[in-house]
Amino acid sequence: MKHIVQLFVLCLALTAGHAVQAAGCFADYKAKQDNPLRLHYGVAQINGACDAASAAAELAPRLAAQGWTLLNIVSTFGEDGLAQRKSSAGSHYLRF
């Protein structure tokens, strides 16, 4: 019984650690629309792995649904990087 409780606690700890990581991952990116050409810089929360390739795979369809094309992921970062990017992202701060 003791081993079952320890296993349960270990599973909870791993699940909680994953949730914290997923909740704390963000990407700043550049996107465009054509005809007329419009560009924007934005910040988005990422739910998957916290790296540029995963962020691009997750963010591109979100942007495309609103008529935007992802140009590139500038960087991925944690919650500590949000405040410094908020004013630059303007209305595209956590929009997508």
C-alpha positions in Angstrom: 0.0 0.0 0.0 2.9 2.4 0.8 4.3 1.9 -2.7 0.9 2.7 -4.3 0.7 6.0 -2.3 4.3 6.9 -3.3 3.6 6.2 -6.9 0.4 8.3 -6.8 2.3 11.2 -5.2 5.0 10.9 -7.9 2.4 11.0 -10.7 0.8 14.1 -9.2 4.2 15.8 -8.9 5.0 15.1 -12.6 1.6 16.2 -13.8 1.8 19.4 -11.8 5.3 20.1 -13.1 4.1 19.7 -16.7 1.1 22.0 -16.1 3.4 24.7 -14.6 5.7 24.5 -17.6 2.9 24.6 -20.1 1.2 27.5 -18.4 4.5 29.4 -18.2 5.6 29.2 -21.9 5.1 32.1 -24.3 6.4 33.1 -27.7 6.9 36.4 -29.4 6.4 36.3 -33.2 6.0 38.2 -36.4 3.0 37.7 -38.7 1.6 39.3 -41.9 -1.5 39.7 -44.0 -1.5 40.4 -47.7 -3.5 42.8 -49.9 -2.9 45.2 -48.4 0.3 44.2 -46.7 0.0 44.4 -42.9 2.6 43.3 -40.4 2.3 42.7 -36.6 4.4 41.6 -33.7 2.7 39.7 -31.0 3.0 37.5 -27.9 1.1 34.2 -27.5 0.9 31.6 -24.8 2.2 28.2 -26.0 0.7 25.0 -24.6 3.1 22.4 -26.0 6.9 22.2 -25.7 8.5 25.5 -25.1 10.8 25.8 -28.1 10.6 27.7 -31.4 9.6 24.8 -33.6 6.8 23.6 -31.4 5.6 27.2 -30.9 5.5 27.7 -34.7 3.5 24.5 -35.2 1.0 25.5 -32.6 0.7 29.2 -33.5 0.6 29.1 -37.3 -2.9 27.5 -37.4 -4.2 30.0 -34.8 -3.0 32.9 -36.8 -4.2 31.4 -40.1 -7.7 31.1 -38.7 -7.8 34.9 -38.5 -6.2 35.5 -41.9 -2.6 35.9 -40.7 0.6 34.1 -41.9 3.3 33.4 -39.3 6.6 34.8 -40.5 8.8 33.7 -37.6 9.1 32.9 -33.9 11.3 35.6 -32.4 11.9 33.7 -29.1 10.2 31.5 -26.5 10.3 32.6 -22.9 8.7 32.2 -19.5 6.3 34.5 -17.5 9.2 36.6 -16.5 9.5 37.9 -20.1 5.9 39.1 -20.5 6.0 42.5 -18.9 8.9 43.7 -21.1 7.1 42.7 -24.3 3.5 43.9 -23.5 3.8 47.5 -24.9 5.6 46.3 -28.1 2.9 43.7 -28.8 0.0 46.2 -28.3 -3.3 44.7 -29.3 -1.6 41.5 -30.3 -0.5 40.8 -26.7 -1.9 37.3 -25.8 -4.5 37.7 -28.6 -3.8 34.5 -30.4 
